[in-house]
Amino acid sequence: MSLISIEHLRKEYPDVTPLLDVSAEIEEGDVIAVIGPSGTGKSTLLRCLNQLEKPTSGRVVLNGEVITDPGCDLSSVRRTMGMVFQSFNLFQNLNIIDNVTYVPVHLLKMPKKQAYKEGMQLLARVGLAGKAESFPEELSGGQKQRAAIARAIAMKPRVLLLDEPTSALDPTMIREIFDRPAKEKTRRFIHRLKSMELEITGPNPDYPEILRKMEEFRRESMISADELRHIILVFEELVMQNIMGVLRPGNEGFPLRMKLDYSEADTSASMELTYGGSAYNPLENGDEISLTIVRKMVSRIEYEYAGENRIRALLGA
């Protein structure tokens, strides 16, 4: 039996439906990250899980108990389901160690000495041992966030819900899934990628039209004119000066496809070229002047052949 079962959860507001039909099974020990643009229902999902929001339909089952049922004892549920809010919700009149120990002492009836010891251990884990006697107004946003995380863990919940848990933390502390996202959609969201694709179907492409499309992509993606010139130069030297000269109609070389990704996050562009025909590596067999120009424009470039020719180049970053 799963620790949490989410079954066809739906949440409607008068003008928007952030949760349409959400189902998931979460096992004991799972660490789940839900990412996406603002307004897509992430906070609403968490608030429905601990019943701060009532779902329009569907149900949530926690350890076999249907917590969306009207007769459920929500105060008991929330003792086993901690939550860290976006706004932290620290008690402004209590110092940080008292914030951390308040629930264990007053609700869980833990002895004060034990609660203090465990609370200081938690603050040390999040790098705030030296701020135990400080008040929330004396902390930075990231420090408040870490204090809120320590307070939630102090309840020893079976389930911990964190709403935007890294939003105020120092970037060097935020690694998780962000270095090597497994899914392409995740990678695109994190790096805020914008893409364009071109296809050349024969030996006489409409080059002015290609340049027009690149300029349109530049404006939409807010790429600088200099960055676009670099992209065009690499395209001209690789494709127009080298690859087009070896492709012939009927030899399965066409179409030649170019995919261009531009990352707003680090202002880098990646170009991928694919074309058919027999293996032809312009990085080894192409014009030397062209290759010299290309290598000055890119930070990385590689070629492979696996049934089709493929070149990947990274510009910038």
TORPANU-737213 format. One record per residue: residue number from 1; y, z, x of N, C-alpha, C in turn; residue in one letter. Coordinates in steps of 0.001 Angstrom, whole numbers, padded with zeros to 6 digits. Layout:
N
     i      n_py      n_pz      n_px     ca_py     ca_pz     ca_px      c_py      c_pz      c_px   aa
   NUM         Y         Z         X         Y         Z         X         Y         Z         X    A
...
//
This chain:
317
     i      n_py      n_pz      n_px     ca_py     ca_pz     ca_px      c_py      c_pz      c_px   aa
     1   -001198    000000    000839    000000    000000    000000    001247    000000    000873    M
     2    002199   -000866    000574    003435   -000949    001331    004281    000295    001121    S
     3    005088    000635    002117    006012    001747    001959    007065    001410    000902    L
     4    007605    000180    000970    008590   -000280   -000014    008152   -001628   -000554    I
     5    008132   -001776   -001852    007905   -003068   -002497    009155   -003423   -003294    S
     6    009708   -004574   -003006    010852   -005094   -003762    010324   -006254   -004593    I
     7    010460   -006147   -005911    009820   -007104   -006802    010858   -007775   -007705    E
     8    011147   -009028   -007393    012012   -009877   -008224    013339   -009189   -008566    H
     9    013952   -008637   -007540    015191   -007890   -007744    016352   -008846   -008048    L
    10    017108   -008499   -009078    018262   -009303   -009483    019428   -008362   -009782    R
    11    020611   -008735   -009290    021809   -007962   -009578    022923   -008922   -009976    K
    12    023444   -008730   -011183    024506   -009580   -011701    025783   -008761   -011887    E
    13    026904   -009389   -011545    028225   -008888   -011899    028859   -009926   -012825    Y
    14    029974   -009600   -013465    030560   -010555   -014410    030839   -011937   -013832    P
    15    031225   -012001   -012549    031616   -013291   -011993    030733   -013776   -010849    D
    16    029702   -013020   -010499    028858   -013429   -009371    027500   -012744   -009492    V
    17    026477   -013411   -008942    025121   -012845   -008896    024669   -012810   -007440    T
    18    024944   -011706   -006713    024607   -011672   -005284    023109   -011635   -005003    P
    19    022314   -011056   -005922    020866   -011015   -005744    020229   -011787   -006894    L
    20    019574   -012880   -006565    019040   -013751   -007611    017581   -013432   -007923    L
    21    016742   -013361   -006901    015314   -013089   -007105    014729   -012685   -005750    D
    22    014905   -011415   -005407    014532   -010935   -004081    013218   -010169   -004171    V
    23    012252   -010581   -003358    010970   -009878   -003277    010611   -009690   -001808    S
    24    010060   -008526   -001467    009651   -008265   -000084    008701   -007086   -000057    A
    25    007847   -007071    000956    006955   -005944    001215    007297   -005385    002587    E
    26    007591   -004094    002658    008000   -003455    003909    007005   -002348    004222    I
    27    006421   -002442    005409    005394   -001483    005808    006003   -000337    006608    E
    28    005261    000754    006672    005674    001898    007493    005876    001420    008930    E
    29    007031    001757    009516    007316    001388    010903    008010    000057    011071    G
    30    008139   -000731    010007    008836   -002013    010107    010320   -001808    010392    D
    31    010877   -002702    011192    012321   -002759    011409    012791   -004117    010905    V
    32    013572   -004119    009848    013992   -005348    009176    015499   -005521    009340    I
    33    015922   -006698    009763    017348   -007021    009842    017663   -008099    008812    A
    34    018669   -007845    007999    019138   -008824    007015    020511   -009282    007464    V
    35    020637   -010549    007819    021923   -011044    008290    022365   -012216    007427    I
    36    023655   -012458    007423    024198   -013555    006644    025691   -013397    006491    G
    37    026367   -014425    006006    027824   -014360    005848    028247   -013278    004875    P
    38    029518   -012910    004952    030073   -011921    004034    029950   -012403    002600    S
    39    029587   -011475    001709    029522   -011800    000287    028197   -012340   -000189    G
    40    027171   -012328    000674    025875   -012886    000273    024906   -011833   -000252    T
    41    025356   -010587   -000410    024526   -009598   -001083    023813   -008606   -000193    G
    42    024152   -008537    001094    023450   -007616    001996    023662   -006159    001580    K
    43    024929   -005777    001397    025216   -004396    001000    024667   -004098   -000393    S
    44    024763   -005071   -001287    024243   -004876   -002641    022745   -004604   -002617    T
    45    022011   -005314   -001772    020568   -005086   -001658    020280   -003658   -001214    L
    46    020991   -003183   -000176    020751   -001825    000304    021095   -000795   -000764    L
    47    022190   -001010   -001484    022608   -000048   -002510    021643   -000049   -003702    R
    48    021013   -001197   -003940    019980   -001230   -004978    018716   -000506   -004531    C
    49    018429   -000544   -003236    017226    000117   -002745    017303    001634   -002919    L
    50    018484    002226   -002715    018573    003677   -002902    019237    004052   -004222    N
    51    019368    003039   -005102    019823    003249   -006477    021280    003704   -006598    Q
    52    022095    003421   -005573    023538    003566   -005744    024064    002462   -006662    L
    53    023321    001357   -006726    023570    000289   -007698    022306    000119   -008534    E
    54    022474   -000064   -009825    021330   -000303   -010693    021054   -001799   -010760    K
    55    019863   -002257   -010389    019554   -003682   -010496    019614   -004148   -011951    P
    56    019985   -005400   -012140    019969   -005983   -013485    018534   -006134   -013979    T
    57    017657   -006523   -013072    016235   -006621   -013405    015431   -006514   -012124    S
    58    014114   -006464   -012269    013240   -006253   -011123    013047   -004771   -010861    G
    59    012274   -004457   -009846    012030   -003056   -009555    011815   -002820   -008069    R
    60    011999   -001553   -007670    011773   -001114   -006302    010744    000014   -006340    V
    61    009709   -000118   -005525    008645    000887   -005466    008671    001507   -004071    V
    62    008842    002823   -004024    008871    003560   -002759    007644    004448   -002673    L
    63    006752    004114   -001755    005536    004911   -001531    004771    005149   -002836    N
    64    004685    004102   -003652    003926    004174   -004897    004718    004597   -006108    G
    65    005953    005082   -005916    006779    005542   -007037    007811    004476   -007389    E
    66    007897    004140   -008660    008862    003138   -009121    010218    003830   -009256    V
    67    011067    003672   -008245    012316    004428   -008223    013404    003781   -009081    I
    68    013131    002578   -009600    014083    001959   -010521    013858    002398   -011962    T
    69    012787    003173   -012225    012550    003674   -013577    013601    004726   -013939    D
    70    014032    004768   -015206    015071    005723   -015624    014718    007186   -015354    P
    71    013446    007531   -015411    013059    008928   -015252    012862    009375   -013822    G
    72    013133    008501   -012865    012898    008845   -011461    013893    009918   -010994    C
    73    013423    010852   -010187    014270    011898   -009605    014963    011323   -008369    D
    74    016182    010810   -008561    016873    010112   -007478    017283    011055   -006354    L
    75    017604    012298   -006675    017982    013231   -005606    016819    013441   -004645    S
    76    015589    013466   -005170    014411    013591   -004317    014212    012323   -003487    S
    77    014425    011167   -004114    014289    009891   -003411    015249    009821   -002240    V
    78    016502    010238   -002463    017515    010094   -001426    017332    011069   -000271    R
    79    016491    012086   -000454    016161    012958    000674    015241    012244    001664    R
    80    014516    011243    001192    013598    010505    002069    014138    009136    002454    T
    81    015349    008796    001947    015929    007483    002214    017374    007665    002659    M
    82    017575    007766    003982    018923    007943    004508    019681    006643    004536    G
    83    021015    006738    004550    021840    005529    004577    023076    005750    005429    M
    84    023408    004759    006243    024652    004730    007005    025541    003676    006376    V
    85    026710    004099    005887    027599    003208    005171    028541    002488    006140    F
    86    029088    001350    005668    030059    000612    006469    031258    001480    006828    Q
    87    031681    002333    005896    032867    003162    006110    032525    004515    006729    S
    88    031259    004712    007116    030748    005887    007834    030660    007134    006942    F
    89    031694    007420    006116    031669    008554    005171    031428    009894    005847    N
    90    031986    010086    007033    031903    011398    007681    032799    012395    006943    L
    91    032417    013669    006985    033244    014720    006400    034428    014969    007340    F
    92    035621    014657    006870    036795    014722    007736    037155    016157    008129    Q
    93    036756    017149    007314    037110    018546    007599    036093    019251    008483    N
    94    035030    018536    008893    034005    019119    009752    033995    018410    011095    L
    95    033702    019179    012159    033540    018508    013450    032220    017736    013454    N
    96    031966    017029    014539    030842    016078    014548    029495    016788    014472    I
    97    029306    017864    015201    028008    018547    015142    027785    019145    013754    I
    98    028844    019628    013105    028687    020149    011746    028398    019023    010758    D
    99    028964    017837    010991    028627    016677    010168    027141    016382    010249    N
   100    026603    016455    011476    025197    016107    011690    024268    017165    011089    V
   101    024667    018433    011147    023769    019507    010715    023962    019926    009257    T
   102    024966    019395    008578    025280    019870    007230    024097    019699    006270    Y
   103    023549    018487    006187    022448    018235    005251    021181    018994    005649    V
   104    020749    018980    006913    019559    019760    007270    019682    021241    006906    P
   105    020881    021814    007081    021054    023248    006803    021176    023521    005305    V
   106    022027    022756    004621    022368    023095    003236    021410    022490    002203    H
   107    020798    021359    002521    019884    020748    001556    018423    020905    001953    L
   108    018136    020739    003235    016753    020855    003690    016399    022278    004091    L
   109    017395    023179    004086    017177    024603    004370    016625    024849    005772    K
   110    017039    024038    006719    016620    024222    008107    017430    025373    008722    M
   111    016830    026230    009525    017593    027287    010199    018728    026700    011036    P
   112    019874    027368    011037    021058    026819    011710    020814    026583    013197    K
   113    020102    027515    013832    019849    027373    015269    019023    026121    015556    K
   114    018004    025873    014746    017166    024679    014922    017957    023411    014635    Q
   115    018764    023469    013551    019560    022294    013192    020559    021953    014289    A
   116    021162    022985    014884    022125    022757    015970    021432    022123    017183    Y
   117    020265    022665    017546    019542    022127    018705    019165    020669    018492    K
   118    018600    020375    017310    018182    019002    017041    019398    018083    016896    E
   119    020486    018615    016319    021695    017816    016176    022289    017435    017515    G
   120    022315    018357    018469    022833    018055    019808    021948    017038    020525    M
   121    020638    017116    020295    019738    016124    020889    020031    014729    020341    Q
   122    020294    014662    019029    020622    013375    018421    021947    012838    018943    L
   123    022942    013690    019065    024232    013246    019591    024099    012754    021033    L
   124    023235    013406    021803    022997    012946    023176    022363    011561    023171    A
   125    021459    011320    022221    020793    010020    022140    021771    008889    021854    R
   126    022824    009206    021084    023795    008151    020752    025037    008230    021631    V
   127    024978    009030    022697    026074    009084    023658    027277    009877    023201    G
   128    027084    010870    022318    028221    011630    021785    028106    013136    022021    L
   129    027275    013549    022962    027117    014984    023201    028458    015624    023553    A
   130    029295    014896    024260    030596    015425    024654    031617    015455    023538    G
   131    031271    014895    022382    032192    014852    021242    031739    015773    020109    K
   132    030804    016661    020387    030222    017486    019325    031271    018321    018603    A
   133    032271    018829    019313    033284    019686    018707    034502    018914    018226    E
   134    034516    017612    018428    035643    016792    017975    035535    016533    016481    S
   135    036681    016194    015886    036708    015848    014475    036735    014321    014330    F
   136    036288    013794    013191    036213    012333    013023    037492    011593    013373    P
   137    038655    012175    013049    039922    011481    013326    040186    011317    014813    E
   138    039452    012057    015645    039635    011971    017094    038705    010949    017741    E
   139    037855    010311    016942    036865    009370    017471    037289    007935    017217    L
   140    036817    007052    018061    037019    005617    017842    036083    005142    016734    S
   141    036280    003908    016287    035415    003362    015247    033961    003329    015656    G
   142    033694    002910    016887    032313    002861    017361    031691    004231    017474    G
   143    032489    005238    017896    031973    006597    017990    031680    007171    016607    Q
   144    032533    006892    015631    032264    007337    014263    030967    006725    013750    K
   145    030753    005453    014090    029544    004782    013620    028297    005419    014211    Q
   146    028352    005751    015501    027208    006391    016136    026980    007796    015583    R
   147    028080    008508    015271    027942    009833    014659    027281    009731    013283    A
   148    027654    008693    012523    027052    008499    011198    025569    008182    011309    A
   149    025200    007426    012334    023782    007119    012559    023013    008397    012903    I
   150    023597    009230    013783    022940    010494    014144    022792    011389    012916    A
   151    023812    011447    012065    023739    012280    010865    022625    011813    009932    R
   152    022485    010479    009788    021430    009952    008922    020041    010272    009471    A
   153    019874    010163    010784    018572    010446    011394    018232    011928    011290    I
   154    019258    012785    011287    019027    014227    011216    018315    014639    009942    A
   155    018390    013826    008897    017691    014111    007647    016191    013856    007754    M
   156    015762    013209    008867    014363    012844    009081    013811    012033    007908    K
   157    014524    010986    007524    014078    010200    006367    012897    009307    006723    P
   158    012111    008961    005727    011035    007990    005928    011603    006581    006013    R
   159    012743    006391    005341    013398    005086    005316    014854    005288    005702    V
   160    015348    004444    006600    016751    004508    007009    017410    003168    006721    L
   161    018428    003193    005870    019175    001993    005510    020502    002004    006266    L
   162    020806    000922    006956    022036    000855    007740    022842   -000367    007301    L
   163    024035   -000109    006778    024904   -001183    006305    025900   -001534    007404    D
   164    025768   -002728    007975    026592   -003168    009114    026514   -002149    010260    E
   165    025317   -001866    010772    025163   -000773    011734    025786   -001031    013096    P
   166    026108   -002295    013438    026673   -002585    014762    028090   -003122    014694    T
   167    028725   -003067    013519    030016   -003744    013356    031110   -003169    014236    S
   168    031088   -001856    014521    032162   -001245    015305    031722   -000848    016704    A
   169    030495   -001202    017080    029988   -000797    018387    030453   -001746    019473    L
   170    030456   -001240    020708    030782   -002069    021858    029791   -003226    021922    D
   171    030263   -004460    022191    029349   -005616    022199    028179   -005473    023149    P
   172    028358   -004693    024251    027249   -004553    025196    026109   -003741    024609    T
   173    026361   -003005    023492    025309   -002222    022856    024552   -003035    021817    M
   174    025043   -004225    021486    024475   -004992    020377    023597   -006106    020940    I
   175    022283   -005917    021020    021383   -006961    021541    020455   -007392    020387    R
   176    019504   -006521    020030    018557   -006788    018951    018090   -008226    018953    E
   177    018224   -008840    017826    017806   -010217    017536    018816   -011244    018016    I
   178    019947   -010795    018603    021022   -011745    018818    020847   -012591    020073    F
   179    020057   -012118    021053    019880   -012899    022269    018935   -014077    022063    D
   180    017815   -013832    021356    016800   -014875    021196    016321   -014940    019753    R
   181    017191   -015366    018840    016753   -015461    017440    015601   -016437    017295    P
   182    014604   -016045    016498    013392   -016852    016370    013595   -018066    015482    A
   183    014480   -017968    014494    014636   -019053    013528    015928   -019814    013763    K
   184    015857   -021120    013547    017010   -021992    013756    018177   -021592    012855    E
   185    017905   -021215    011597    018986   -020827    010684    019698   -019585    011199    K
   186    018930   -018635    011772    019534   -017437    012343    020410   -017790    013532    T
   187    019903   -018664    014398    020669   -019075    015579    021980   -019725    015174    R
   188    021926   -020560    014136    023133   -021251    013703    024155   -020280    013127    R
   189    023676   -019291    012403    024608   -018313    011835    025274   -017491    012929    F
   190    024478   -017006    013880    025012   -016150    014938    026043   -016891    015778    I
   191    025728   -018118    016146    026628   -018863    017028    027657   -019693    016267    H
   192    027607   -019622    014925    028543   -020371    014079    028568   -021838    014507    R
   193    027376   -022446    014473    027228   -023818    014922    027686   -024824    013870    L
   194    028373   -025845    014334    028711   -026978    013500    028103   -028214    014151    K
   195    027587   -029106    013321    026790   -030208    013850    027235   -031550    013291    S
   196    026959   -032569    014076    027097   -033944    013598    025937   -034747    014156    M
   197    025566   -035809    013468    024496   -036692    013924    024943   -038134    013846    E
   198    024528   -038909    014827    024798   -040345    014862    023481   -041087    015050    L
   199    023411   -042289    014528    022226   -043122    014705    022664   -044531    015049    E
   200    022137   -045045    016153    022407   -046420    016585    021138   -047217    016353    I
   201    021218   -048202    015502    020015   -048915    015065    019795   -050241    015771    T
   202    020761   -050690    016569    020608   -051969    017237    021486   -052079    018467    G
   203    021420   -053194    019177    022097   -053328    020469    023608   -053518    020374    P
   204    024140   -053707    019184    025583   -053928    019037    026201   -052902    018090    N
   205    026310   -051646    018516    026835   -050606    017633    028339   -050779    017411    P
   206    028803   -050240    016292    030235   -050244    015975    030865   -049065    016716    D
   207    031280   -049312    017957    031764   -048218    018784    033050   -047578    018253    Y
   208    034016   -048346    017745    035194   -047694    017139    034819   -046743    016005    P
   209    033796   -047085    015215    033363   -046209    014140    032734   -044935    014703    E
   210    032003   -045069    015807    031441   -043887    016464    032552   -042948    016914    I
   211    033590   -043495    017530    034713   -042676    017982    035438   -042036    016805    L
   212    035541   -042750    015702    036198   -042194    014509    035431   -040987    013990    R
   213    034107   -041100    013949    033292   -039990    013470    033397   -038783    014400    K
   214    033445   -039052    015710    033593   -037944    016653    034942   -037251    016494    M
   215    035991   -038016    016267    037311   -037442    016068    037352   -036623    014776    E
   216    036718   -037121    013735    036643   -036371    012478    035902   -035058    012683    E
   217    034803   -035103    013445    034042   -033887    013746    034892   -032915    014565    F
   218    035699   -033437    015498    036574   -032585    016310    037539   -031796    015434    R
   219    038147   -032483    014460    039116   -031813    013593    038432   -030768    012708    R
   220    037275   -031128    012152    036568   -030188    011272    036087   -028953    012019    E
   221    035685   -029134    013282    035111   -028042    014063    036130   -027350    014948    S
   222    037381   -027803    014906    038464   -027230    015695    038152   -027288    017186    M
   223    037589   -028411    017619    037345   -028654    019035    038636   -029181    019654    I
   224    038942   -028770    020863    040150   -029260    021524    039982   -030725    021914    S
   225    041107   -031394    022102    041069   -032802    022504    040378   -032974    023854    A
   226    040598   -032033    024778    039952   -032120    026092    038434   -031989    025970    D
   227    037987   -031076    025113    036537   -030902    024925    035922   -032170    024350    E
   228    036619   -032798    023406    036086   -034030    022834    036033   -035135    023876    L
   229    037040   -035212    024736    037015   -036235    025790    035803   -036061    026692    R
   230    035461   -034824    027012    034266   -034574    027826    033006   -035041    027107    H
   231    032929   -034731    025810    031766   -035142    025027    031647   -036655    024989    I
   232    032751   -037327    024730    032742   -038794    024658    032362   -039393    026001    I
   233    032880   -038817    027082    032583   -039345    028414    031093   -039241    028726    L
   234    030484   -038103    028398    029041   -037949    028625    028272   -038954    027774    V
   235    028672   -039109    026518    028010   -040070    025629    028127   -041492    026176    F
   236    029316   -041875    026607    029519   -043235    027127    028670   -043502    028357    E
   237    028670   -042541    029285    027960   -042782    030540    026447   -042772    030356    E
   238    025944   -041877    029515    024498   -041824    029303    024013   -042958    028401    L
   239    024680   -043105    027257    024185   -044033    026239    024667   -045453    026495    V
   240    025973   -045640    026525    026516   -046997    026573    026288   -047669    027921    M
   241    026377   -046880    029007    026252   -047480    030328    024815   -047543    030841    Q
   242    023929   -046753    030286    022571   -046683    030820    021490   -046970    029787    N
   243    021371   -046097    028768    020237   -046205    027853    020266   -047501    027060    I
   244    021441   -047907    026566    021525   -049126    025752    021062   -050362    026510    M
   245    021182   -050319    027818    020784   -051478    028614    019290   -051693    028703    G
   246    018488   -050661    028364    017034   -050807    028468    016368   -050894    027102    V
   247    017121   -050631    026035    016545   -050724    024699    016659   -052153    024192    L
   248    015598   -052616    023576    015582   -053978    023047    015077   -053944    021604    R
   249    015656   -054757    020727    015146   -054816    019347    013671   -055182    019332    P
   250    012904   -054465    018537    011489   -054778    018406    010591   -054024    019361    G
   251    011167   -053313    020349    010296   -052593    021286    010164   -051116    020923    N
   252    010558   -050785    019696    010473   -049423    019179    011408   -048460    019904    E
   253    012356   -048996    020639    013339   -048134    021293    014374   -047622    020312    G
   254    014772   -048476    019392    015725   -048069    018358    014964   -047431    017179    F
   255    015614   -046541    016426    017010   -046122    016594    017175   -045088    017701    P
   256    018353   -045072    018282    018760   -044018    019197    019566   -043006    018381    L
   257    019196   -041762    018486    019867   -040722    017699    020558   -039724    018621    R
   258    021745   -039327    018216    022462   -038273    018914    022743   -037133    017945    M
   259    022431   -035904    018356    022791   -034719    017600    023711   -033872    018461    K
   260    024855   -033514    017898    025842   -032734    018631    026066   -031415    017905    L
   261    025862   -030295    018595    026134   -028963    018067    027309   -028367    018816    D
   262    028254   -027795    018067    029382   -027099    018692    029363   -025654    018243    Y
   263    029388   -024725    019209    029336   -023296    018918    030739   -022707    018963    S
   264    031204   -022198    017807    032491   -021509    017781    032427   -020216    018577    E
   265    031246   -019609    018653    031125   -018301    019301    031459   -018375    020779    A
   266    030991   -019412    021479    031271   -019491    022918    031897   -020815    023332    D
   267    032404   -021563    022344    033086   -022851    022572    032288   -023760    023503    T
   268    031002   -023862    023257    030159   -024775    024027    029629   -025858    023093    S
   269    029278   -026987    023668    028705   -028083    022894    027379   -028480    023530    A
   270    026381   -028756    022689    025104   -029251    023187    024844   -030612    022562    S
   271    024384   -031522    023384    024106   -032887    022942    022626   -033170    023143    M
   272    021998   -033715    022112    020590   -034110    022217    020481   -035584    021872    E
   273    019881   -036350    022764    019656   -037778    022558    018168   -038041    022469    L
   274    017748   -038802    021472    016344   -039201    021361    016272   -040699    021133    T
   275    015293   -041345    021778    015090   -042780    021607    013646   -043105    021942    Y
   276    013173   -044202    021361    011776   -044575    021512    011542   -045488    022701    G
   277    010471   -046248    022592    010106   -047138    023686    009341   -046415    024775    G
   278    009121   -047085    025874    008425   -046471    027000    009348   -045469    027684    S
   279    008756   -044638    028537    009536   -043595    029193    010623   -044202    030066    A
   280    011844   -043718    029859    012959   -044131    030715    013880   -042931    030892    Y
   281    013973   -042452    032129    014788   -041297    032463    016042   -041760    033199    N
   282    017183   -041814    032503    018402   -042266    033168    018897   -041286    034222    P
   283    018440   -040030    034177    018879   -039060    035165    018303   -039362    036542    L
   284    017209   -040133    036569    016611   -040535    037841    016831   -042015    038134    E
   285    016827   -042828    037073    016856   -044278    037276    018176   -044938    036868    N
   286    019120   -044130    036397    020370   -044688    035923    021356   -044982    037042    G
   287    022513   -045472    036650    023574   -045813    037586    024098   -044553    038284    D
   288    024230   -044606    039607    024602   -043413    040365    025996   -042916    040010    E
   289    026932   -043834    039803    028294   -043424    039453    028296   -042717    038095    I
   290    027568   -043292    037139    027480   -042665    035821    026906   -041257    035915    S
   291    025834   -041111    036691    025199   -039808    036812    026106   -038785    037483    L
   292    026881   -039229    038458    027833   -038329    039114    028861   -037811    038107    T
   293    029363   -038692    037255    030332   -038298    036231    029698   -037330    035239    I
   294    028495   -037652    034788    027830   -036813    033794    027595   -035410    034335    V
   295    027107   -035309    035552    026768   -034000    036107    028005   -033136    036319    R
   296    029168   -033743    036470    030401   -032967    036576    030851   -032445    035214    K
   297    030374   -033070    034141    030799   -032711    032794    029882   -031690    032123    M
   298    028669   -031510    032638    027689   -030666    031965    027332   -029474    032838    V
   299    026931   -028381    032169    026442   -027218    032907    024921   -027249    033034    S
   300    024266   -028006    032173    022817   -028154    032252    022422   -029446    031561    R
   301    021446   -030146    032133    020946   -031363    031502    019484   -031530    031892    I
   302    018651   -031978    030941    017224   -032126    031209    016662   -033285    030399    E
   303    015615   -033873    030936    014948   -035007    030288    013479   -034668    030109    Y
   304    012910   -035164    028980    011469   -035048    028789    010974   -036251    027997    E
   305    009696   -036535    028174    009069   -037611    027404    007772   -037075    026810    Y
   306    007699   -037107    025479    006485   -036691    024774    006315   -037619    023572    A
   307    006019   -038891    023865    005928   -039880    022797    007257   -040537    022488    G
   308    008342   -039850    022820    009689   -040407    022733    010521   -039792    023843    E
   309    011602   -040466    024168    012503   -039977    025200    013470   -038957    024590    N
   310    013725   -037890    025335    014643   -036858    024847    015478   -036329    026010    R
   311    016784   -036273    025798    017707   -035699    026786    018494   -034605    026087    I
   312    018592   -033451    026749    019405   -032346    026238    020448   -031994    027295    R
   313    021693   -031888    026860    022786   -031564    027778    023641   -030470    027155    A
   314    024087   -029550    027979    024980   -028480    027545    026315   -028648    028250    L
   315    027367   -028720    027454    028723   -028857    027968    029458   -027551    027711    L
   316    030097   -027006    028736    030795   -025745    028578    029842   -024584    028696    G
   317    030410   -023361    028484    029633   -022107    028591    028872   -022056    029894    A
//
